[in-house]
Amino acid sequence: MEAYSLWQKEYPDIKIGKSKFAALRPPHVLLTSELPRNVCVCRYHENFILLWVLYIDLIDNCWCNKCEICKDGVLFKEKYPLTLDLDSDQKTYLDGELREENFIRWFQWEKIVGLNGKGGMEKIHKTGLPSELYNSLFEMLPTFNWHHFIKGKQAAHYNYMKVHLSDKLNIAMMQIVFSGNFNTTWQDEIQSAHWSKTQVTILTAVYWHDDTSRSAIIVSDDIAYTKDSSLSFLTT
């Protein structure tokens, strides 16, 4: 941070942290994270987006599927109705004239329960009529809208807290991520050991408080990912 280094050289007796120095910058000076990454974008698209991103915050009921005008995807059906071409395949189906060209194929992630009673997510290959794909998309809209709304609110609050953290000395932020399971491997491994590997998990954590930040990595053979194991990691 070149500006901060120059400040320290010019005013060595004034103690100020990096976060506070950045917070006191003139309003026309932007952080690197706030600088535009795209160049030569379309003026018409950008002007519309600049208005739209503010407008959508005013219509929480629509995102929550509580709006009487657009709830349950009503406006979606009006804007993108099932066309005659799509509907014709349903008519062909009812007439009993099933042909290969009437069907389309798509993928969906679904939870599949095995014979042992345990389930897992799998990418399922589906085959059906275009009208079935249309109905599936229509039914997904309320859940997707709510998920997208919550995700945006959480991200905005998270970014706000990081920027203003230096002004709230009684608040600390932490971000933790389980990196997944990893198989351990022995040097010069025998064949029987190759098919019975031990798994470990890696927890990465970063926390911010005032003008400081620290990171940590914890390796454990506990791969349960329960609330108890998470608490043990965080109190280590």
KOLKOL-363582 format. One record per residue (C-alpha): residue in three letters; x, z, y negated. Coordinates in Angstrom, 3 decimals, m for minus. Last residue first. Layout:
BEGIN
+------+----------+----------+----------+
| resn |       xx |       zz |       yy |
+------+----------+----------+----------+
|  ALA |        X |        Z |        Y |
...
+------+----------+----------+----------+
***
This chain:
BEGIN
+------+----------+----------+----------+
| resn |       xx |       zz |       yy |
+------+----------+----------+----------+
|  THR |   m8.470 |   19.468 |   25.223 |
|  THR |  m11.789 |   20.277 |   23.553 |
|  LEU |  m12.849 |   16.623 |   23.209 |
|  PHE |  m11.929 |   15.752 |   26.794 |
|  SER |  m13.776 |   18.735 |   28.230 |
|  LEU |  m16.864 |   17.906 |   26.180 |
|  SER |  m16.815 |   14.326 |   27.482 |
|  SER |  m16.512 |   15.613 |   31.057 |
|  ASP |  m19.544 |   17.839 |   30.580 |
|  LYS |  m21.582 |   15.082 |   28.901 |
|  THR |  m20.978 |   12.873 |   31.933 |
|  TYR |  m18.522 |    9.971 |   32.227 |
|  ALA |  m18.012 |   10.666 |   35.988 |
|  ILE |  m14.541 |    9.117 |   36.151 |
|  ASP |  m12.551 |   12.359 |   36.314 |
|  ASP |   m9.038 |   11.233 |   37.299 |
|  SER |   m7.871 |   11.748 |   33.730 |
|  VAL |   m5.669 |   10.102 |   31.099 |
|  ILE |   m6.055 |   11.265 |   27.494 |
|  ILE |   m4.947 |    9.219 |   24.497 |
|  ALA |   m4.757 |   10.680 |   20.993 |
|  SER |   m4.907 |    9.513 |   17.399 |
|  ARG |   m4.490 |   11.290 |   14.111 |
|  SER |   m5.650 |   10.646 |   10.568 |
|  THR |   m4.868 |   12.344 |    7.290 |
|  ASP |   m6.167 |   12.009 |    3.743 |
|  ASP |   m9.164 |   14.341 |    4.110 |
|  HIS |   m9.967 |   14.365 |    7.809 |
|  TRP |   m9.958 |   11.331 |   10.103 |
|  TYR |  m10.110 |   11.351 |   13.863 |
|  VAL |   m9.003 |    8.849 |   16.474 |
|  ALA |   m9.675 |    9.054 |   20.212 |
|  THR |   m8.799 |    6.966 |   23.275 |
|  LEU |  m10.014 |    8.156 |   26.672 |
|  ILE |   m8.367 |    6.576 |   29.703 |
|  THR |   m9.996 |    6.760 |   33.124 |
|  VAL |   m8.312 |    7.022 |   36.500 |
|  GLN |   m9.024 |    5.391 |   39.861 |
|  THR |   m7.271 |    6.058 |   43.140 |
|  LYS |   m6.709 |    3.056 |   45.379 |
|  SER |   m7.900 |    2.884 |   48.944 |
|  TRP |   m7.463 |   m0.763 |   49.977 |
|  HIS |   m3.836 |   m1.117 |   48.823 |
|  ALA |   m2.953 |    2.229 |   50.417 |
|  SER |   m3.594 |    0.759 |   53.875 |
|  GLN |   m1.225 |   m2.142 |   53.149 |
|  ILE |    1.784 |   m0.109 |   52.029 |
|  GLU |    2.776 |   m0.013 |   48.354 |
|  ASP |    6.359 |   m0.758 |   47.373 |
|  GLN |    5.709 |    0.859 |   43.953 |
|  TRP |    2.372 |    2.574 |   44.014 |
|  THR |   m0.688 |    1.350 |   42.127 |
|  THR |   m3.341 |    3.289 |   40.233 |
|  ASN |   m6.601 |    1.491 |   39.554 |
|  PHE |   m8.053 |    1.675 |   36.044 |
|  ASN |  m11.522 |    2.729 |   35.001 |
|  GLY |  m12.909 |    2.058 |   31.552 |
|  SER |  m11.440 |    2.374 |   28.063 |
|  PHE |  m13.669 |    5.315 |   27.217 |
|  VAL |  m13.896 |    5.232 |   23.436 |
|  ILE |  m13.837 |    8.049 |   20.899 |
|  GLN |  m14.234 |    7.887 |   17.118 |
|  MET |  m14.006 |   11.069 |   15.109 |
|  MET |  m14.885 |   11.865 |   11.526 |
|  ALA |  m14.164 |   15.142 |    9.731 |
|  ILE |  m16.269 |   16.711 |    6.993 |
|  ASN |  m15.508 |   19.834 |    4.955 |
|  LEU |  m13.170 |   17.980 |    2.607 |
|  LYS |  m15.929 |   15.665 |    1.406 |
|  ASP |  m14.397 |   13.489 |   m1.353 |
|  SER |  m11.684 |   12.180 |    0.965 |
|  LEU |  m14.340 |   10.964 |    3.413 |
|  HIS |  m15.961 |    8.603 |    0.925 |
|  VAL |  m14.714 |    5.306 |    2.429 |
|  LYS |  m14.996 |    6.480 |    6.036 |
|  MET |  m18.470 |    7.908 |    5.449 |
|  TYR |  m19.746 |    4.650 |    3.973 |
|  ASN |  m18.402 |    2.620 |    6.907 |
|  TYR |  m20.179 |    4.880 |    9.418 |
|  HIS |  m23.414 |    4.840 |    7.418 |
|  ALA |  m23.439 |    1.029 |    7.275 |
|  ALA |  m22.641 |    0.722 |   10.984 |
|  GLN |  m25.421 |    3.144 |   11.943 |
|  LYS |  m27.998 |    1.368 |    9.774 |
|  GLY |  m27.054 |   m2.058 |   11.137 |
|  LYS |  m27.220 |   m0.897 |   14.762 |
|  ILE |  m30.606 |    0.741 |   14.178 |
|  PHE |  m32.082 |   m2.506 |   12.786 |
|  HIS |  m30.597 |   m4.675 |   15.558 |
|  HIS |  m32.035 |   m2.398 |   18.253 |
|  TRP |  m35.458 |   m2.377 |   16.570 |
|  ASN |  m35.497 |   m6.177 |   16.273 |
|  PHE |  m34.360 |   m6.617 |   19.887 |
|  THR |  m37.071 |   m4.342 |   21.262 |
|  PRO |  m39.822 |   m6.075 |   19.278 |
|  LEU |  m38.512 |   m9.613 |   20.098 |
|  MET |  m38.082 |   m9.381 |   23.882 |
|  GLU |  m41.695 |  m10.248 |   24.712 |
|  PHE |  m41.462 |  m13.518 |   22.752 |
|  LEU |  m38.207 |  m14.533 |   24.447 |
|  SER |  m39.764 |  m13.962 |   27.868 |
|  ASN |  m42.872 |  m15.899 |   26.821 |
|  TYR |  m40.801 |  m18.902 |   25.737 |
|  LEU |  m38.735 |  m18.858 |   28.939 |
|  GLU |  m41.968 |  m18.841 |   30.940 |
|  SER |  m43.298 |  m21.768 |   28.877 |
|  PRO |  m40.115 |  m23.719 |   29.650 |
|  LEU |  m40.923 |  m23.344 |   33.363 |
|  GLY |  m38.772 |  m21.256 |   35.633 |
|  THR |  m35.405 |  m20.593 |   37.205 |
|  LYS |  m33.374 |  m17.450 |   36.671 |
|  HIS |  m29.698 |  m16.717 |   37.372 |
|  ILE |  m29.131 |  m12.976 |   37.115 |
|  LYS |  m26.119 |  m11.445 |   35.386 |
|  GLU |  m25.811 |   m8.073 |   37.091 |
|  MET |  m26.028 |   m4.498 |   35.856 |
|  GLY |  m25.680 |   m1.795 |   38.472 |
|  GLY |  m27.851 |    0.387 |   40.645 |
|  LYS |  m27.344 |    2.953 |   43.360 |
|  GLY |  m29.996 |    3.482 |   46.019 |
|  ASN |  m27.629 |    2.657 |   48.875 |
|  LEU |  m29.522 |   m0.565 |   49.567 |
|  GLY |  m28.739 |   m1.805 |   46.071 |
|  VAL |  m30.635 |   m1.382 |   42.808 |
|  ILE |  m30.225 |   m4.275 |   40.344 |
|  LYS |  m30.252 |   m3.716 |   36.584 |
|  GLU |  m30.719 |   m6.970 |   34.711 |
|  TRP |  m28.585 |   m9.223 |   32.499 |
|  GLN |  m30.343 |  m12.554 |   32.013 |
|  PHE |  m29.330 |  m16.171 |   32.696 |
|  TRP |  m31.177 |  m19.483 |   32.251 |
|  ARG |  m32.459 |  m22.421 |   34.293 |
|  ILE |  m35.104 |  m25.028 |   33.477 |
|  PHE |  m37.899 |  m26.429 |   35.594 |
|  ASN |  m40.184 |  m29.468 |   35.212 |
|  GLU |  m37.362 |  m31.897 |   36.080 |
|  GLU |  m37.318 |  m30.635 |   39.686 |
|  ARG |  m40.933 |  m31.591 |   40.273 |
|  LEU |  m43.981 |  m29.469 |   40.990 |
|  GLU |  m47.220 |  m31.429 |   40.998 |
|  GLY |  m49.661 |  m28.695 |   41.997 |
|  ASP |  m52.060 |  m29.429 |   39.167 |
|  LEU |  m51.409 |  m25.951 |   37.822 |
|  TYR |  m47.690 |  m26.700 |   37.612 |
|  THR |  m48.325 |  m29.988 |   35.827 |
|  LYS |  m50.434 |  m28.124 |   33.289 |
|  GLN |  m47.653 |  m25.559 |   32.823 |
|  ASP |  m45.175 |  m28.414 |   32.310 |
|  SER |  m47.505 |  m29.830 |   29.665 |
|  ASP |  m47.278 |  m26.645 |   27.614 |
|  LEU |  m43.679 |  m27.330 |   26.678 |
|  ASP |  m44.469 |  m30.838 |   25.482 |
|  LEU |  m47.643 |  m29.659 |   23.775 |
|  THR |  m45.639 |  m27.164 |   21.771 |
|  LEU |  m45.740 |  m23.396 |   22.260 |
|  PRO |  m45.792 |  m22.273 |   18.662 |
|  TYR |  m42.629 |  m21.510 |   16.685 |
|  LYS |  m43.785 |  m20.283 |   13.272 |
|  GLU |  m47.163 |  m18.970 |   14.439 |
|  LYS |  m45.749 |  m17.510 |   17.646 |
|  PHE |  m42.947 |  m15.848 |   15.721 |
|  LEU |  m45.420 |  m14.560 |   13.156 |
|  VAL |  m47.252 |  m12.638 |   15.882 |
|  GLY |  m44.039 |  m11.206 |   17.339 |
|  ASP |  m45.487 |   m7.845 |   18.385 |
|  LYS |  m45.907 |   m6.806 |   14.745 |
|  CYS |  m45.855 |   m9.500 |   12.012 |
|  ILE |  m48.760 |   m8.756 |    9.669 |
|  GLU |  m49.679 |   m5.235 |   10.757 |
|  CYS |  m46.087 |   m4.083 |   10.271 |
|  LYS |  m45.213 |   m1.289 |   12.692 |
|  ASN |  m42.667 |   m3.199 |   14.812 |
|  CYS |  m39.869 |   m0.909 |   13.589 |
|  TRP |  m37.985 |   m3.853 |   12.062 |
|  CYS |  m41.152 |   m4.993 |   10.288 |
|  ASN |  m41.936 |   m1.479 |    9.102 |
|  ASP |  m38.450 |   m1.170 |    7.616 |
|  ILE |  m39.199 |   m3.979 |    5.160 |
|  LEU |  m37.233 |   m3.005 |    2.073 |
|  ASP |  m33.839 |   m3.068 |    3.789 |
|  ILE |  m34.571 |   m6.685 |    4.763 |
|  TYR |  m34.704 |   m7.626 |    1.083 |
|  LEU |  m31.138 |   m6.574 |    0.336 |
|  VAL |  m29.540 |   m8.691 |    3.079 |
|  TRP |  m31.906 |  m11.530 |    2.135 |
|  LEU |  m30.808 |  m11.839 |   m1.479 |
|  LEU |  m27.106 |  m12.266 |   m0.776 |
|  ILE |  m27.976 |  m14.386 |    2.273 |
|  PHE |  m29.932 |  m16.905 |    0.156 |
|  ASN |  m27.135 |  m17.262 |   m2.373 |
|  GLU |  m24.617 |  m17.643 |    0.454 |
|  HIS |  m26.513 |  m20.419 |    2.223 |
|  TYR |  m27.046 |  m22.475 |   m0.929 |
|  ARG |  m23.451 |  m22.028 |   m2.108 |
|  CYS |  m21.982 |  m23.230 |    1.210 |
|  VAL |  m18.739 |  m21.537 |    2.194 |
|  CYS |  m15.360 |  m22.774 |    0.985 |
|  VAL |  m13.635 |  m19.583 |    2.097 |
|  ASN |  m14.448 |  m16.952 |    4.670 |
|  ARG |  m12.555 |  m13.678 |    4.933 |
|  PRO |  m13.886 |  m12.248 |    1.683 |
|  LEU |  m12.156 |   m9.076 |    0.486 |
|  GLU |  m13.821 |   m5.769 |    1.344 |
|  SER |  m11.344 |   m4.744 |    4.055 |
|  THR |   m8.491 |   m5.508 |    1.650 |
|  LEU |   m9.944 |   m3.044 |   m0.831 |
|  LEU |  m11.389 |   m4.423 |   m4.052 |
|  VAL |  m10.245 |   m3.961 |   m7.642 |
|  HIS |  m13.082 |   m4.855 |  m10.055 |
|  PRO |  m14.485 |   m1.315 |   m9.934 |
|  PRO |  m11.178 |    0.205 |  m11.105 |
|  ARG |   m9.463 |    2.375 |   m8.432 |
|  LEU |  m10.383 |    6.053 |   m8.159 |
|  ALA |  m11.475 |    5.802 |   m4.493 |
|  ALA |   m8.191 |    4.103 |   m3.524 |
|  PHE |   m6.133 |    6.928 |   m5.037 |
|  LYS |   m8.373 |    9.478 |   m3.321 |
|  SER |   m7.812 |    7.793 |    0.047 |
|  LYS |   m4.054 |    7.517 |   m0.492 |
|  GLY |   m3.606 |   11.143 |   m1.443 |
|  ILE |   m2.804 |   12.488 |   m4.907 |
|  LYS |   m0.033 |   14.757 |   m6.139 |
|  ILE |    1.054 |   14.069 |   m9.701 |
|  ASP |    4.694 |   15.034 |  m10.279 |
|  PRO |    6.113 |   11.732 |   m8.979 |
|  TYR |    4.222 |    9.645 |  m11.588 |
|  GLU |    6.023 |    6.296 |  m11.832 |
|  LYS |    7.429 |    6.319 |   m8.297 |
|  GLN |    4.198 |    7.636 |   m6.786 |
|  TRP |    2.143 |    5.055 |   m8.673 |
|  LEU |    4.403 |    2.225 |   m7.469 |
|  SER |    3.903 |    3.369 |   m3.863 |
|  TYR |    0.112 |    3.498 |   m4.322 |
|  ALA |    0.055 |   m0.038 |   m5.752 |
|  GLU |    2.147 |   m1.360 |   m2.834 |
|  MET |    0.000 |    0.000 |    0.000 |
+------+----------+----------+----------+
***
